[in-house]
Structures are given as C-alpha cells and as structure tokens.
C-alpha cells in the first residue's frame, strides 16, 4: 500500500507529457523561480522540447523537478528545484544522482545559483566562469567531467 511519503522519480520526454502534468510542471517552476525568488525570467525558453524531464512526487505532490538538455558533446542540467516543504532532506542530491545514472560518463554543464556552488561542488562540479547576473539572481557556470 502506498503511503503519503512514497517517493517516485519518473522521467518524461516532452512529447509524452500530458497537458495536466505539463501545467503542474510549469506552475511548480513558476512558484519557485519567479515568485519565491522574485525573478522575472524567461522560463518558457524553447529548451523544454528536446529535454528529458525528471519529476519527483512524494505521494501525489510534485516535490522536485529538473530537466536534462542534450548539447553537442555533453548534457546540461537545469531548472533544478525542490518544493520548500521538501528541502533539506537530500532530494536535490537524489535527483542529480538520477541524472548522472541516466547519462553515465557524460560531461555535464550547469548554471548554478551562486549560493548553491558548494552543493554542486560536492557532486563533482567545478566553476568555469566568474559570477554573473541571470535575471537578478547571481549564477556561476559549472561543469562535471
């Protein structure tokens, strides 16, 4: 029997995401990246279509999300988000490790919010740029080889 705390990780291709699930994803991203972080940025950037989308549900609640975008010789992980009620329990690490397992041996690029650089460094990422402003939020480019 499923419990409310059951964690489910599921990968989706954009074309296979039903409209209600897509709405759930976009609402989730907006709540974190636009509202919570007070950043008016272009979420609908045309990069969702070629991406793989990892959704993490706890029970029936969307608790975490990330997308993996294929690039020429690597992948880019982005839109990594965990709902406020589920932060501090290792969910972001679990999501990142799921992406690593899905793309073993692949070089990975990210654009990390500066305050998260130590977290991404603990996963093997190293900075490749100076800090820069991305829609009012400080970021650093990082890679994992």
HELIX and SHEET records of a PDB file:
HELIX    1   1 UNK A   14  UNK A   16  5                                   3    
HELIX    2   2 UNK A   19  UNK A   29  1                                  11    
HELIX    3   3 UNK A   30  UNK A   36  3                                   7    
HELIX    4   4 UNK A   84  UNK A   86  5                                   3    
HELIX    5   5 UNK A   91  UNK A  102  1                                  12    
HELIX    6   6 UNK A  114  UNK A  116  5                                   3    
HELIX    7   7 UNK A  117  UNK A  121  1                                   5    
SHEET    1   A 7 UNK A   7  UNK A  13  0                                        
SHEET    2   A 7 UNK A  52  UNK A  58 -1                                        
SHEET    3   A 7 UNK A  61  UNK A  70 -1                                        
SHEET    4   A 7 UNK A  75  UNK A  82 -1                                        
SHEET    5   A 7 UNK A 108  UNK A 113  1                                        
SHEET    6   A 7 UNK A 137  UNK A 144 -1                                        
SHEET    7   A 7 UNK A 126  UNK A 127 -1                                        
SHEET    1   B 7 UNK A   7  UNK A  13  0                                        
SHEET    2   B 7 UNK A  52  UNK A  58 -1                                        
SHEET    3   B 7 UNK A  61  UNK A  70 -1                                        
SHEET    4   B 7 UNK A  75  UNK A  82 -1                                        
SHEET    5   B 7 UNK A 108  UNK A 113  1                                        
SHEET    6   B 7 UNK A 137  UNK A 144 -1                                        
SHEET    7   B 7 UNK A 132  UNK A 134 -1                                        
END                                                                             
